[in-house]
Amino acid sequence: MNLYKQIFENNQKWVESKLAVDENYFQNLSKGQSPEILYIGCSDSRVTAEEMTGIEPGQMFVHRNVANLVPNNDGNSASVIEYAISHLKVRHIAVCGHYFCGGVKAAMQAQDLGILNPWLRNIRDVYRTHREELNDIADEDARYKRLVELNVQEQCINVVKMASWQKRFITEGLPHVHGWVFDIQTGKLIDLNIDVPTIVKGIREIYDLGTTEI
């Protein structure tokens, strides 16, 4: 069957399955959203946020781009985060990378990738920042996986640098920031248990807005 056609047939079956359980499902869904989680993940077609987490529509606000980046000069991700924090009032922000990420792999290669160069430079900067640790890892695959993890950590740091996060965290202690990695080989979602409070203390001298104690 043609995949494009199948999409619409699948959609119809999905609609019917939802209405069979609750005839007001879509009417209720259209009334608004109040997700608890902002998910920032990779655009990779193998890593679908809703499917791997089992989250239902309305429970998670999702932003995806190549290699799950939160660059300081990217208005797209910044707007998503601002909206999620200030308007949707999410309680959690999860940055989720994945092993065997094509974007991270490309950033490890010494080659010109055209329009991708400025975007992938963000990952190369992560490598530069952690080059001593990464260069000490002899196995290339292990180094690749560690860079995936460090990239997630760096994007979490980029979130806590943002004014919208700091302002709300100061008053409410929310949202909590988490770093996750999805292991494609096992299907498991891994919490990196990133110590955000310690990271905040380490960067406050430069990135604190100076409004009050974080």
C-alpha positions as CSV (number, residue, x, y, z in Angstrom):
1,M,0.0,0.0,0.0
2,N,1.2,3.5,-0.8
3,L,2.5,5.0,2.5
4,Y,1.0,8.4,1.8
5,K,-2.5,6.9,1.4
6,Q,-2.0,4.7,4.4
7,I,-1.5,7.7,6.6
8,F,-5.1,8.9,6.0
9,E,-6.5,5.4,6.4
10,N,-4.6,5.1,9.7
11,N,-6.0,8.5,10.8
12,Q,-9.5,7.4,10.2
13,K,-9.0,4.2,12.2
14,W,-7.5,6.3,15.0
15,V,-10.5,8.7,15.0
16,E,-12.9,5.8,15.1
17,S,-11.0,4.1,18.0
18,K,-11.1,7.3,20.1
19,L,-14.8,7.9,19.4
20,A,-15.6,4.4,20.3
21,V,-14.3,5.0,23.8
22,D,-15.4,8.6,24.2
23,E,-17.8,10.2,21.7
24,N,-16.7,13.7,23.1
25,Y,-13.0,13.0,22.8
26,F,-12.2,15.5,20.1
27,Q,-14.6,18.1,21.4
28,N,-12.8,18.0,24.7
29,L,-9.4,18.0,23.0
30,S,-10.2,21.1,21.1
31,K,-10.9,23.1,24.3
32,G,-7.2,23.7,25.1
33,Q,-4.1,22.2,26.4
34,S,-2.4,22.1,29.8
35,P,0.7,19.8,29.3
36,E,2.9,19.1,32.3
37,I,6.0,18.4,30.2
38,L,8.0,20.2,27.4
39,Y,9.9,17.7,25.4
40,I,12.8,18.8,23.3
41,G,14.0,16.0,21.1
42,C,15.6,15.1,17.8
43,S,13.8,15.1,14.4
44,D,15.1,11.6,13.7
45,S,12.2,9.6,12.3
46,R,13.0,6.6,14.6
47,V,12.5,8.6,17.8
48,T,8.8,9.6,18.2
49,A,8.2,11.3,21.5
50,E,4.6,10.2,22.1
51,E,5.1,6.6,21.1
52,M,8.2,5.9,23.2
53,T,6.8,7.7,26.3
54,G,3.2,6.5,26.0
55,I,2.0,10.1,26.5
56,E,-1.5,11.0,25.3
57,P,-2.4,14.1,23.3
58,G,-2.5,17.2,25.5
59,Q,0.0,15.9,28.1
60,M,3.3,16.9,26.5
61,F,4.3,19.9,24.4
62,V,6.8,18.8,21.8
63,H,9.7,20.5,20.0
64,R,12.0,18.6,17.7
65,N,15.0,19.6,15.6
66,V,18.2,18.1,14.3
67,A,20.2,16.7,17.3
68,N,17.8,18.2,20.0
69,L,19.6,21.5,20.2
70,V,18.7,24.7,22.2
71,P,21.1,27.2,20.6
72,N,21.4,30.6,22.1
73,N,20.6,32.3,18.8
74,D,17.7,30.0,17.7
75,G,14.4,31.9,17.9
76,N,12.4,28.8,17.1
77,S,13.4,26.7,20.2
78,A,13.5,29.9,22.3
79,S,9.9,30.7,21.4
80,V,8.8,27.2,22.2
81,I,10.5,27.3,25.6
82,E,9.2,30.8,26.4
83,Y,5.6,29.7,25.5
84,A,5.8,26.5,27.4
85,I,7.2,28.1,30.6
86,S,5.3,31.4,30.7
87,H,2.0,30.4,29.1
88,L,1.5,26.7,29.4
89,K,3.2,26.6,32.8
90,V,4.9,23.3,32.2
91,R,6.3,21.6,35.3
92,H,9.1,19.7,33.6
93,I,11.4,20.3,30.6
94,A,13.1,17.2,29.2
95,V,15.9,17.5,26.6
96,C,16.0,14.0,25.0
97,G,18.9,12.9,22.8
98,H,19.4,9.4,21.3
99,Y,22.2,7.1,20.6
100,F,23.2,6.7,16.9
101,C,22.1,10.3,16.3
102,G,23.0,11.3,12.7
103,G,23.4,15.0,13.7
104,V,25.9,14.2,16.4
105,K,27.7,11.7,14.1
106,A,28.0,14.4,11.4
107,A,29.4,16.9,13.8
108,M,32.2,14.4,14.7
109,Q,33.3,14.3,11.0
110,A,35.8,16.7,9.5
111,Q,33.8,17.7,6.5
112,D,31.9,20.6,5.0
113,L,28.2,20.0,5.3
114,G,27.0,23.2,3.7
115,I,24.0,24.9,5.3
116,L,24.2,22.4,8.2
117,N,27.6,23.8,9.3
118,P,26.3,26.6,11.6
119,W,23.8,24.2,13.2
120,L,26.3,21.4,13.8
121,R,28.8,23.9,15.1
122,N,26.8,23.9,18.3
123,I,27.7,20.2,18.8
124,R,31.3,20.7,17.8
125,D,31.4,23.4,20.5
126,V,30.3,20.7,23.0
127,Y,33.1,18.5,21.8
128,R,35.6,21.3,22.2
129,T,34.4,22.0,25.7
130,H,34.7,18.3,26.7
131,R,37.5,17.3,24.4
132,E,39.9,16.0,27.1
133,E,37.2,13.6,28.4
134,L,36.2,12.6,24.9
135,N,39.7,12.2,23.5
136,D,40.5,9.9,26.4
137,I,37.8,7.5,25.1
138,A,39.6,5.1,22.7
139,D,36.6,3.3,21.4
140,E,34.9,5.4,18.7
141,D,31.4,4.1,19.4
142,A,31.7,4.8,23.1
143,R,33.0,8.3,22.4
144,Y,30.0,8.8,20.0
145,K,27.6,7.8,22.7
146,R,29.2,10.0,25.3
147,L,29.0,13.0,23.0
148,V,25.3,12.3,22.7
149,E,25.0,12.5,26.5
150,L,27.2,15.6,26.8
151,N,25.2,17.3,24.1
152,V,22.0,16.7,26.1
153,Q,23.6,18.1,29.2
154,E,24.8,21.2,27.3
155,Q,21.3,21.8,26.0
156,C,19.9,21.6,29.5
157,I,22.4,24.2,30.5
158,N,21.2,26.4,27.6
159,V,17.7,26.1,29.0
160,V,18.7,27.3,32.5
161,K,20.5,30.3,30.9
162,M,17.2,31.6,29.6
163,A,15.5,34.5,31.3
164,S,12.1,32.8,31.1
165,W,13.3,29.8,33.0
166,Q,15.2,31.8,35.6
167,K,12.3,34.1,36.3
168,R,9.8,31.3,36.9
169,F,12.2,29.1,38.8
170,I,13.0,32.0,41.2
171,T,9.3,32.3,42.2
172,E,8.0,28.8,41.9
173,G,11.0,26.4,41.8
174,L,9.7,25.2,38.4
175,P,10.0,23.9,35.8
176,H,12.4,21.1,36.6
177,V,15.0,20.4,33.8
178,H,15.9,16.8,32.9
179,G,18.3,15.2,30.4
180,W,17.2,12.0,28.8
181,V,18.7,9.6,26.2
182,F,16.7,7.1,24.1
183,D,18.6,3.9,23.4
184,I,17.4,2.8,20.0
185,Q,19.1,-0.6,20.4
186,T,17.0,-1.5,23.5
187,G,14.1,0.9,23.3
188,K,14.8,2.1,26.8
189,L,14.5,5.8,27.9
190,I,17.5,6.7,30.2
191,D,17.4,9.5,32.7
192,L,20.9,11.0,32.9
193,N,20.1,12.4,36.3
194,I,21.8,15.7,35.5
195,D,22.4,17.7,38.6
196,V,20.8,20.9,37.5
197,P,21.1,22.8,40.9
198,T,24.9,22.2,40.9
199,I,25.1,23.3,37.2
200,V,23.2,26.5,38.0
201,K,25.6,27.3,40.9
202,G,28.5,26.8,38.5
203,I,27.2,29.2,35.8
204,R,25.5,31.9,38.0
205,E,28.5,34.2,37.9
206,I,28.0,34.7,34.2
207,Y,24.4,33.8,33.4
208,D,22.5,34.9,36.5
209,L,20.0,37.7,35.7
210,G,20.7,39.2,39.1
211,T,17.1,39.4,40.2
212,T,17.4,37.3,43.3
213,E,18.9,34.0,44.5
214,I,18.5,31.0,42.3
